[in-house]
Amino acid sequence: MLDAKLLRKSPDMVHERLAIKGYKFDIEKFSRIDSERRLSLQEVERLQEERNTVSKSIGSKKKKNEDAEELLARMGNLNKSLSLEKSKYSSIDAAYQELLLEIPNLPAQEVPKGSSENENIELSRWGKPREFEFEAKDHVDLTNSGYLDFETASKITGSRFVVMHGAIARLHRALAQFMLDVHIAENGFSEVYVPYLVNRESLVATGQLPKFEKDQFRLTDPEDWYLTPTAEVPVTNIYRDRILEESDLPIRHVSHTPCFRSEAGSYGKDTRGMIRQHQFEKIELVMLTQPEKSWEALDELVNSASSILKKLDLPFRSVMLCGGDLGFSSAKTIDLEVWLPGQGVFREISSCSNFLDFQSRRLHTRYKAKNEKKTSLPHTLNGSGLAVGRALVAVIENYQDSSNNIVIPDCLRSYMDGQNYIDLDVRGT
């Protein structure tokens, strides 16, 4: 969440910056609740101080065997008033905290204005899209012999799920293992295995709740457990309610998890094949770092995610998200979009974001510099390194040949027992 001191001191600036995200910061509402909260807290503290004074006077009179009846009556009235004021403060503070949780992070100064992904800014491109001597197919048509079985998945569960068979299932697994190995051995990340179920507090801490309640899969028993929408949630929450030493930073974690999203607002959008599934796998990169090093860390995340695409020899571009496409918690996001020849478009395969201290304030995560008494808020970042299903789609479409095979990229062949290609005319088992 944003620092309440900033909201109090520079409300007009906050209003202006949040407008870039399409959010209207209600200055009058915040000022009213903030003022009511502070006045109520002052009254609670005044009553407590008065009660302490009266309590001492009662004790003094009793030691002297003097009549304390009047003071005792006054104490009774003070206790009633204090109880009422505490209840009032609790109610105001709940509304105040709820309001703070609903306010998005401020976009960085360089984030461009814009209302949709169409106004994102392309930063760079890598690789040249392959020119096919035949009409390139998309991954759905290429695997229609049954390697990717959407019909059976729909029978088992519902729409927007998939059953993978044979060599394609193995290729999917190989991609995940390959990504983990590169990030650990070459990019300096430490692997963590985390729960796939998270509680409400964890989702609030990273900014998925309360705003994106409808996008989550919630269990009915126990009621405050959810299927994780991304490993960002459990991995970042490892450090919730903790005070770190500065020597612990930077923290670099990589984690492989399934991800579950209902995507309530995306009905009918990109639902063909594996592009937008309710269940998918992702390799997630999470970092915690000193504030002065977080922009450098964002570059590191982008470079780490890019390294996977380069090793797979998949053409891609990087784009800076405009305000209207920027996530709730993010101050700045760089997306990597891979080229999909079967669809003739670039598709997002990684989002790398810097949240500054927005998440760490919600997480109650601090760090302490050597010889410093005060603690500071670390900056948190995360990025996909990469979305495994979309990487599979990209490999299938970019490595198709005229004989209806998928040529396996060189870097993946050791994960496939030296197999050079997948024959799509015959489904393996």
Buried (B, 14 or more C-beta within 10 A) or exposed (E): BBEBEEBBEEBEEBBEBBBBBBBEBBEEEBEEBBEBBBEBBEBBEEBBEBBEEBEEBBEEBEEEEEEBEEBEEBBEEBEEBBEEBBEBBEEBBEEBBEBBBEBBBBBBEEBBEBEEBEBBEEEEBBBEBBEBEEEBBBBBEBBEBBBBBBEEBBEEEEEBBBBBBBBBBBBBBBBBBBBBEBBBEEBEBEEBEBEBBBBBBBBBBBBBBEBBBEBBBBEEEEEEBBBBBBBBBBBBBBBBEEEBEBEBBBBBBBBBBBBBBBBEEEEEEEEEBBBBBBBBBBBBBBBBBBBEBBBEBBEBBBEBBBBBBBBBBBBBBBBBBBBBBBBBBBBBBBBBBBBBBBBEEBBBBBBBBBBBBBBBBBBEBBBBBEEEEEBBBBBBBBBBBBBBBBBBBBBBBBBBEEEBBBBBBEBBBEBBEEBEBBEBEEBEE
